Amino acid sequence: MIEIMKENSTKEAVIWNNKTFTYQDLLNRYAYWFEYLIANTRKGAVVGVRADYSPDSIGLMLALIAKRDIFVPFSFSNKDIEEKLIIAEVEYYVDYGKGDERLLQKTSIQASHALINKLRKREHPGVIVFSSGSTGKPKAALHDFSHLLNKFKSPRATLRSINFLLYDHWGGINTLLYILSNAGLVGVPQERNAEEVCKFIQNYKIELLPTTPTFLNLILMSKAYLTYDISSLKVISYGTEMMPETTLKSFSSIFPDITLKQTYGLTELGVMRTKSKSNDSLWLKVGGEDYKTKIVDNTLFIKAKTSILGYLNAPSPFDSEGWYNTGDRVEAKDGWIRFLGRESDIINVGGQKVFPVEVESILMEISNIQDVSVFAVPNPIMGSVVGAEVVLVEDEAVSLLKKRIRNYLQSRIDGYKIPVVISIAQRHMVTDRFKKSRKIS
């Protein structure tokens, strides 16, 4: 990758703080950090970095890979960093949020986990990514970075891209490495909201937007695409959560010339190659040369060459043959699969299973509803019933809204899927990672 950067040293590489930096600028930061790390850190050091995709933090990431250290990324929105520094056994730490971009601090920790030592013996670079699970303690997943980097060795076409996903999201790291390994341009907007992102696309003629279904819905709701010209976009890739069919079809209808591509990746396995059946279809194919898939009881299992070495703070998630239970429920047809939802999100209503995204998608067809979150509500008789919190376009009495919702849904879905508890929200149900926030009552 460094050689590719050297061959394209005069090309634009990064847009940061509305300034453009060349590949030579990145190489300068890489060289600085590599020399600094060699002089000031141990071999195979575990280094935590809290940042966004600035030229300096990108240079640091590349230097850590080249020195064969273990990189632990954190975004500015990351919570419980002190706890995670301990779990990941971080020995050195750089925090770009504190104003001093070049201050690497030594912690009191000496990394000694068996998996870290195993990677050090290989003399390979590593990366520790924390799972984003909503329950329990976050799991620290250790990857052999050299396995993940193999996919970037073959040259491919690239587009002018926004790196929307955050610094500690493997999808964001994957986008960055793909762009750099093909001498493309990656832009980082100063704010990740619909207005700023659409403005950024207009100003810098961005061609690729990797994002989440929730953020695409925010763009539709804001109508920022009417204020700013986003016609330069050629591809929008979406993933990290379930896509409501209503959102997909609406976006496809408004932007028929933009290719909409569903992506799929997991902290434990990396990002897989995918092929969407069509722009407005949720059916896709998942895999690639490094992946095998199978479906057991409607659940997707994957075996991958890029699997993590393991968790630093939890048992191995793989069975004896190396298969990983993704927890994603799917249906299959003629070689294509369609995701139904996470097993952890399923609402059990008296033994009947409800996938929240199915109900959300239909609810968003109803006039005056622009966003909705469906969740489980405990019930002493049924175990759970379905609840829904909606964001309205215009004010409406709750009693009238409930009547309209129930009348509309009666002919569309089974009765046990119809929300029993309905409330009106005054804010969009969005996490700091631009995913759907599902309230659990």
Secondary structure, 3 states (H helix, E strand, C coil): CHHHHHHCCCCEEEEECCEEEEHHHHHHHHHHHHHHHHHHCCCCCEEEEECCCCHHHHHHHHHHHHHCCEEEEECCCCCCHHHHHHHCCCCEEEEHHHCCCCCCEECCCCCCCHHHHHHHHHCCCEEEEECCCCCCCCCEEEEEHHHHHHHHCCCCCCCCEECCCCCCCHHHHHHHHHHHHCCCCEEECCCCCHHHHHHHHHHHCCCEEEECHHHHHHHHHHCHHHHCCCCCCCEEEECCCCCCHHHHHHHHHHCCCCEEEECEEECCCEEEEEEECCCCCCCEEEECCCEEEEEECCEEEEEECCCCCEECCCCCCECCCCCEEEEEEEEEECCEEEEEEEHHHCEEECCEEECHHHHHHHHCCCCCEEEEEEEEEEECCCEEEEEEEEEECCCCCHHHHHHHHHHHHHCCCCHHHCCCEEEECCCCCECCCCCECCCCC
